[in-house]
């Protein structure tokens, strides 16, 4: 309430100075109800999702081609990429914001850093820690695997009350999720690009495990690329064992599966969590150059055989039939008390 009163008085000055103002543009990291903060300034027009202003706060593809063509040529020369391949990489890393669900916007902060340094890397991570989001996820026991490719109705997406807000709406308002489509009359939300996806995973990894990414974590993906599930389990168990016991929640069953998911996300793995099929949802699908892994996580006393049977019975691999890569089902059983994967099973299709 104290902060709200300060903001109310701050913005109230605008109303008393209306005769001196022709146009005022207000922006911020999240949205708040006019009634809660702007009672002194209640004639605002919210353009956050207005199609007419969808490209106002970022670069469009045409902007990059028109105003940064010279920098693109320099980047192609420096990185030894064709213009087509450069555009693909820029899109993968920095495109994806859609304020209206249609108009693609590139992150201007990241694009300017990229053109200055001519290096594809995560610039978003250095722009600030989203402590509000991390604390919200931790205090509400939210399963982070369910945040990407998720749906939300219009009413929840536009909720202004931060005391009752949906985490997906809050992540949309702060730029960590964006509108990617429409499904059954609801908005589909997902991470806008690889930069944001990696950044958020890194924040979560630190919060979940009290540790930052290190080169040792690369062994997880190295094992998957080599098709060595035994090594993957050994490395994962080593990482799980390093987590301070006091930070592990007692009543959060999805904690360890979420942690494994976050670890792989930080490693930039091509991972899709909770991938839907016509009979259910796989816990994770990880794609390497020559293999597609379908993962199912179980908490003890469930068995690895149950996980393999669930993958097969529910047809989690069916949509990849036409893909020439090998398909491998992996079922992991996690013992919450031991903080280890105590059983696992692997089956090739």
DANORJO-V678338 format. One line per field, one symbol per residue. phi: phi as a letter, one per 20 degrees, with the letter a starting at -180 (. if undefined). psi: psi as a letter, one per 40 degrees, with the letter a starting at -180 (. if undefined). burial: 1 if it has 16 or more other C-alpha atoms within 10 Angstrom, else 0. A space follows every 10 residues. Layout:
phi->???
psi->???
burial->???
This chain:
phi->.fffffffff ffffffdgfd ddbcddbafb dcfgfecefe bddfdfdgde gfdfdfdaee ffgfffdcgf ffffffffel cfffffffff ffeceofcfd ncffceffff ffffffelbf beefgeeqee ggfffffffd lfeffeeeld dbeffffdfd efecffgfff fffeneccfd rcclmdfedb ffafffgfff ffffgfffcl befcffffff fgfffemdfg fgffffffff fefgffeeff ddfegfffff gfgfffemff dcelfecfdr cffacdddfc bdeddcdceg efdfffffff fffemfegfd gfffffdcec ddddeffelb eebbbcbee
psi->dddddddddd dddddeedee hdhhhhiadi iihddddfde gefihhedfh ddededfihi ddddddefdd ddddddddef iidddddddd dddeiehgde edhhhihddd ddddddefhh ihdddeeihg ddddddddde fhhededifi iiiddddehe heeeihdddd dddeeeiihe ahhfeiihii hdiddddddd ddddddddef iihidddddd dddddefgdd dddddddddd dehhdeehid egdedddddd ddddddefig hhifhhaeea hidihhhade ihhhihhihi eiiddddddd dddefdedee deheiihhhh hhhhhddefi heiiihhi.
burial->0000000100 1100000000 0000000000 1001001101 1000000000 0001100111 0001000000 1100110000 0000011001 1011111111 1001111101 1011100101 0111100000 0011001100 0111101111 1100001111 0000011111 1111111111 1000001111 1111111111 1111101110 1000001111 1011101010 1111111011 0000000000 0001111111 1111111110 1111100000 1111111100 1111111111 0011111101 1000111000 0000011111 1111110011 111111000
